[in-house]
């Protein structure tokens, strides 16, 4: 996400719960866990969970927007420069809406209409018939929260949101 403007921090802290704390050369993973815990409590209170990543960085789950904001504006930890980034995938969830009424609308129109409800990405599922790509009534929505809403309102209609389960990754070696 790069550098954050003050207004960006307020907006991001509302939905972001998973943050990655990075210190140059991965030194954070080599420091005393007691000292790191004390420093984390000093920055924004005790996080919900803290995990050490293979790179030496820390993945933290915060308990509130206020705690997220305090970690985002932190510049150092244990006298080392600190870089805080938002985890790319853990702060969002994906759901599917299957409605024929949305078949005529483009992805950008759907995104514009649903952005006020936390939708950040819209992608329509296509099927291949011969050489043609045919759009289906199924639309994948990415929400900027960790909890999937049960329903969303598109115009005057309420649609049920189902959990999106991606196809398994295929092996092309055997």
C-alpha positions as CSV (number, residue, x, y, z in Angstrom):
1,X,0.0,0.0,0.0
2,X,3.0,2.3,0.1
3,X,2.9,5.5,2.1
4,X,-0.4,6.4,3.8
5,X,-2.0,9.8,3.9
6,X,-3.6,10.6,7.3
7,X,-7.1,10.2,5.9
8,X,-6.2,6.8,4.4
9,X,-5.2,5.6,7.8
10,X,-8.7,6.3,9.2
11,X,-10.4,4.6,6.3
12,X,-8.1,1.6,6.2
13,X,-8.3,1.0,10.0
14,X,-12.0,0.6,9.8
15,X,-11.8,-2.7,7.9
16,X,-8.2,-3.9,8.2
17,X,-7.6,-6.4,11.0
18,X,-4.5,-8.3,9.8
19,X,-1.2,-6.3,9.6
20,X,2.4,-7.3,8.8
21,X,5.1,-5.7,10.9
22,X,8.5,-5.6,9.1
23,X,11.9,-4.5,10.4
24,X,14.9,-4.4,8.0
25,X,16.8,-7.7,7.6
26,X,14.0,-9.6,9.3
27,X,15.5,-8.8,12.8
28,X,12.1,-8.8,14.4
29,X,12.0,-12.6,14.4
30,X,15.4,-12.8,16.1
31,X,14.6,-10.5,19.0
32,X,13.4,-11.6,22.4
33,X,9.7,-12.6,22.3
34,X,9.2,-10.9,25.7
35,X,10.7,-7.6,24.5
36,X,8.6,-7.8,21.3
37,X,5.4,-8.5,23.3
38,X,6.1,-5.6,25.6
39,X,6.8,-3.3,22.6
40,X,3.6,-4.3,20.9
41,X,1.6,-3.6,24.0
42,X,3.3,-0.2,24.2
43,X,2.3,0.7,20.6
44,X,-1.3,-0.2,20.6
45,X,-2.2,-2.7,23.4
46,X,-2.2,-6.4,23.3
47,X,-3.2,-7.7,19.8
48,X,-5.7,-10.6,19.4
49,X,-2.9,-12.8,17.9
50,X,0.7,-12.6,16.8
51,X,2.4,-15.0,14.5
52,X,6.0,-15.1,13.3
53,X,6.3,-15.5,9.5
54,X,9.0,-17.5,7.7
55,X,10.6,-14.2,6.6
56,X,11.0,-13.0,10.2
57,X,8.1,-10.5,10.0
58,X,5.2,-10.6,12.3
59,X,1.6,-11.1,11.3
60,X,-0.7,-9.5,13.9
61,X,-4.5,-9.6,14.2
62,X,-5.9,-6.5,15.9
63,X,-9.0,-6.3,18.1
64,X,-10.4,-2.9,17.0
65,X,-10.1,-0.1,14.5
66,X,-8.4,2.1,17.1
67,X,-5.7,-0.6,17.7
68,X,-5.2,-1.0,13.9
69,X,-4.7,2.8,13.5
70,X,-2.2,2.9,16.3
71,X,-0.1,0.1,14.7
72,X,-0.4,1.8,11.2
73,X,1.0,5.1,12.5
74,X,3.9,3.4,14.4
75,X,7.3,4.2,13.1
76,X,9.7,2.2,15.3
77,X,9.8,-0.8,17.5
78,X,12.6,-1.6,20.0
79,X,14.7,1.3,18.5
80,X,14.4,-0.2,15.0
81,X,12.6,1.4,12.0
82,X,9.2,-0.3,11.6
83,X,7.2,-0.8,8.4
84,X,3.5,-1.7,8.8
85,X,1.6,-3.0,5.8
86,X,-1.9,-4.4,5.5
87,X,-2.1,-8.1,4.6
88,X,-3.2,-8.5,1.0
89,X,-5.7,-11.3,1.3
90,X,-6.7,-11.8,5.0
91,X,-8.5,-8.5,5.2
92,X,-11.1,-9.4,2.6
93,X,-13.6,-12.1,1.8
94,X,-15.3,-13.3,-1.4
95,X,-18.9,-14.2,-2.1
96,X,-21.0,-15.2,-5.1
97,X,-24.3,-13.8,-6.2
98,X,-26.2,-15.8,-8.8
99,X,-28.9,-13.6,-10.3
100,X,-30.1,-13.4,-13.9
101,X,-31.1,-9.7,-13.4
102,X,-27.4,-8.8,-13.1
103,X,-26.6,-10.4,-16.5
104,X,-27.1,-7.2,-18.5
105,X,-25.0,-5.1,-16.1
106,X,-21.3,-4.7,-16.6
107,X,-18.8,-5.4,-13.9
108,X,-18.0,-1.7,-13.5
109,X,-21.7,-0.9,-13.1
110,X,-22.2,-3.5,-10.5
111,X,-19.1,-2.3,-8.6
112,X,-20.4,1.3,-8.7
113,X,-23.8,0.2,-7.4
114,X,-22.4,-2.0,-4.6
115,X,-19.3,0.0,-3.5
116,X,-21.3,1.6,-0.6
117,X,-21.8,-1.9,0.9
118,X,-18.1,-2.7,1.1
119,X,-17.6,-4.3,-2.4
120,X,-14.1,-3.6,-3.7
121,X,-13.8,-6.0,-6.7
122,X,-16.4,-7.6,-9.0
123,X,-15.7,-10.4,-11.4
124,X,-18.2,-12.3,-13.6
125,X,-17.7,-16.0,-14.1
126,X,-17.5,-17.0,-17.8
127,X,-17.8,-20.4,-19.4
128,X,-16.1,-21.5,-22.6
129,X,-18.2,-23.0,-25.4
130,X,-15.9,-23.8,-28.3
131,X,-14.0,-20.6,-28.8
132,X,-16.5,-18.3,-27.3
133,X,-16.5,-17.0,-23.7
134,X,-20.1,-16.7,-22.5
135,X,-20.9,-14.7,-19.4
136,X,-22.9,-16.4,-16.7
137,X,-25.3,-15.1,-14.0
138,X,-22.7,-15.8,-11.3
139,X,-20.7,-12.7,-10.1
140,X,-17.9,-13.0,-7.6
141,X,-17.7,-10.0,-5.1
142,X,-14.7,-9.2,-2.9
143,X,-15.7,-7.4,0.3
144,X,-13.4,-5.2,2.4
145,X,-14.2,-7.0,5.6
146,X,-13.3,-10.3,7.1
147,X,-17.0,-11.3,7.5
148,X,-19.2,-12.2,4.5
149,X,-22.6,-10.4,4.6
150,X,-25.6,-12.6,4.4
151,X,-27.4,-10.3,1.9
152,X,-26.6,-7.3,-0.2
153,X,-29.0,-4.8,-1.8
154,X,-28.5,-4.1,-5.5
155,X,-30.9,-1.3,-6.4
156,X,-34.3,-2.3,-5.0
157,X,-33.5,-6.1,-4.9
158,X,-32.0,-8.1,-2.0
159,X,-29.6,-10.8,-3.0
160,X,-28.3,-13.7,-0.9
161,X,-24.5,-13.9,-0.8
162,X,-23.0,-17.4,-0.9
163,X,-19.4,-18.2,0.1
164,X,-17.1,-18.4,-2.9
165,X,-15.1,-21.6,-3.1
166,X,-12.4,-21.4,-5.8
167,X,-11.6,-24.4,-8.0
168,X,-8.7,-26.4,-6.7
169,X,-5.3,-25.7,-8.2
170,X,-4.5,-28.3,-10.9
171,X,-1.3,-30.1,-11.3
172,X,0.1,-30.0,-14.9
173,X,3.2,-32.1,-14.1
174,X,1.7,-35.6,-14.2
